[in-house]
């Protein structure tokens, strides 16, 4: 067995229903079938370019090439020996076609093609262990490699899933859940009556072969219940793993993101008083009229003695009249501020939503005791800036009065937006679709534990790139773009967010941002302003993989970027200008 990450792997006890146990097990994953190949997994230096082409970087063209697959992870591939343990072999032919656009960052190698007659067999090959092999005339292995499958998944499944409504489709008598997991061997739903109760039912989902989406219909009213998925999927270096995951399309969650909340966003429990009345939504005549005040939800009131203790640091602090903070915001609105831009309020990975602590540093101005006091409670600290996405479309629970009840955070975030609108202020939201907090088998990884190797941008060797700070996402891939667009639409439509500020927007394609602009405007019936950090750096710099949504290439789009030139001129320079900062 390959080395396990720090994830705990559960083992079903004798006589227990393994599915029910997996739903309630403290460990978020179980190893079902150990990989037969005990060596280090090969680099994923072979990259699919589309539905029937791949480029094996650095590979020689001599010998025969083939894909080998095993649904039970039993491949044994060693140099000088024939491949064993395969369920399937797909021969490949060497081609000399020009490299398609967008792939120039790859190194030279051998381009390979799948015959048309073998294309249907790729569906089976993708749902398990898959390796690329170069063999000699006697079938002995000369070289082996893993493949990067994102472009193949886009062409085979995502192109057909573009219009899927993923996540929960709620109805009072019948609801439906949909999860995109084309490489999964099986998916089950764990249903819970409450955020901490034992599992009530475990039910299999049905796979839609054309899209790779798994679906299940739920009878009755599921409002206020909770769920997780069990996804059986091949993970390189481990084998067949059963991952318990929340829904990437969760609209709310239980505390600390343990379970997805199922519910109706039109239910009274999710709406503050007068939410359905004609909304007070301040308008702009021109995008250039925006005057923005950036604000952190917790910082706004955490130390304000005029706010009731229960609401300090929370969404509801904005609803209290006569407090220092609210009076200040009202004064800013009178002075010409048009927009309050909230630092991230989507579900975060690093702030405990129950039982967090606030450090109380003390000491001399030049002492190190303050830093030590903060570091000592880092993992339990109530504060984080919020640039560590966990679930993009669910409100953060640490700002709610009750993080366990999924309806509460929805209602209270809406109450905050409603209060700001009543002050004459539009509400903007800082969004972070360029990275996630974690990838791989980390328990805080959602996307990669459902479709390994798809949602994150990889380098030429198959490693997740981290130029943004963390695990870069690949919004050039269809389903990551779809997740971003669907998420922004939900915030604008369901929470009346007026504008969006995109963190490191230059790591996203211009085309994706333009499609997002069209979708969000259409969903709300009015223009929604998009601004972002258009910095040009990292593995995507200078259009290496796509035309970026950066300062260099957004002209004529109507999407704005921050101007570091004007900022640095006003501030007298920027960080690192003298080489010593």
Residue, then its C-alpha position, 0 to 999 in steps of 0.5 A: x500500500x502507498x503511504x497514506x496521508x494524515x487522513x485517518x482510514x476507517x475499517x468496518x467492524x465485523x457484523x456491521x453494515x459497512x455503508x452505515x458505519x461509513x456514514x457515521x465513522x469519525x474517519x472521513x475515508x475508508x480504504x476498500x481495496x489496497x493498490x497492488x502496486x506497492x511502489x511510488x506512483x509514477x508521475x502524471x506526465x502524460x496529458x490528455x489533450x481531448x477525447x482521443x489524444x494525449x501527449x506523453x512528455x519526454x517519451x521516446x517513440x519506439x516500441x508499442x504504447x497502450x493504456x492498461x486499466x483495473x477497476x480494482x486497482x490491481x495493476x502491477x507494472x514494473x520495468x522489464x516485466x509484462x503488465x499484470x492485473x489488468x481488466x482492460x488494454x487499449x492500444x495507442x498509435x503514435x501521431x504527429x498532429x500539431x499540438x492544439x492551442x493552450x498546451x504550449x506549456x507542456x514539454x516535447x514528447x510523443x503524441x498518442x491517439x485512441x482508435x475510434x472503435x476503442x473510445x467507448x472503452x475509455x468509460x470503463x478505463x476512467x473508473x479505476x486505476x489507469x496507467x500508460x505503458x510503453x512496451x517492447x516487442x515481447x510485451x515487457x514494460x519499457x516505461x510507465x506513466x500516469x495521465x492527467x484526465x481533465x481534458x478527457x473528462x471535459x470532452x466525454x462528460x462535462x460537455x453534456x453536463x453543462x445544463x445539469x442543476x447540480x446539488x439539491x433541487x428542492x420540492x415539498x413532496x419530492x427533491x432531487x440531489x445530483x453530484x458530478x462524479x464521472x470516475x466514481x465506481x459507486x455513490x451512496x447518500x447518507x441521510x440524517x435527521x439532524x446535524x449530529x444524529x446517527x444516520x437514518x438511511x443509506x441509499x444508492x445514487x444512479x449514474x447518468x452515463x452521458x454526463x457522469x452525474x449521479x442522481x437520487x430522488x427523495x420523497x417527502x419534505x427534506x427541509x431541515x435534514x442533513x446529508x453526506x455522500x459516500x464516493x467509492x473512487x480510485x485514488x493514486x497511491x492508495x487504491x479504491x477509497x470510500x470517501x465521505x464528503x459533503x456536497x460541493x454545491x451545499x447551500x448550507x451546512x452543519x457546524x464545521x462543515x460536517x454535513x450538508x444541509x438540505x432545505x428550501x431557501x424560500x422557507x420562512x426559517x431562512x428569511x429575516x422579517x420582511x425579506x419578501x417585501x420589495x427589496x431596498x436595493x440601491x442602484x448605480x448609474x455607472x460602474x465608475x460611480x462605485x466608492x467601496x469600503x472593505x469590511x471584515x464581518x468579525x472585525x466590524x463588531x468583535x470589540x464594539x461594546x455598544x453591540x449586544x454580546x451575543x451579536x459581537x463578531x456576527x452577521x446580526x451586529x449589522x442589524x442593531x441600530x445605534x451602535x458605533x459601527x452602524x452609525x459609522x456606516x450610516x455616516x459613510x453612506x451619507x458621505x458618498x460610499x456606495x458599496x460595502x465589500x465584505x471579506x469572504x463570508x462563504x464557508x471557510x476551512x480554518x475557523x472553528x464554528x463552535x468553541x473557537x477562542x480569541x487570544x489575549x496577547x500582552x507584553x512589551x512593544x518589542x516582545x515576542x510574547x504577543x506572537x507566541x500567544x497568537x500562535x498557541x491558539x492558531x488552530x482554534x482562533x476565531x479570526x481568519x481573513x477568509x481566503x481558505x474556501x471550503x464550500x463556495x456557495x454556503x455561508x460561513x457558520x462562525x458568524x451565525x448565532x447557531x452554526x449547527x442549524x443550517x437555516x440560521x446562517x442563511x437567515x442571518x446573512x440575509x438579515x445583514x444584507x437587508x440591513x446594509x441595503x436599508x442604510x443605502x449601501x450596496x453589498x459586495x462580496x469578496x470571492x475566492x474561486x482561484x484556489x481551495x484550502x486543500x486538495x487530495x485526501x485532506x479532510x478539508x478537500x471536497x472536490x479532489x475527494x470526489x473527482x481526483x485530479x480534475x478540479x485543480x490545475x496541475x503542472x507538467x508532472x501532475x502536481x497541484x500548482x500553488x502559485x496563488x498561495x494554496x491549491x490552485x483551481x482550474x476554472x479553465x476546466x468546464x465543471x470548475x467554471x460551472x461551479x464558479x458561475x453557479x455559485x456567483x449566480x446563487x449569491x446574487x439571486x438568493x442573497x441579493x449581493x450587488x457586486x463581486x470582488x474576485x481574488x486573483x482573477x488573473x488566474x481565471x480565463x477571460x471567457x469564463x468571466x464573461x460567461x459568468x457576467x452574462x449568467x449573473x446579469x440574466x439571473x438577477x435581471x440587472x447588471x451585477x458589477x464584477x471587479x477583481x485582482x488582475x495580476x499576471x503571474x504564476x503558471x498562467x502568466x502571459x496567457x501560457x494556458x488561456x487568455x486571462x482575466x488580467x489587467x493585460x487582457x480584459x479590455x472591452x469586457x466591462x469587467x474591472x481590475x484593480x489598478x496597482x499603479x494608482x494605488x502605489x502612487x497614492x501610497x508611495x510605493x508597494x511591498x517589496x519595492x526596496x527588496x527588503x520588505 
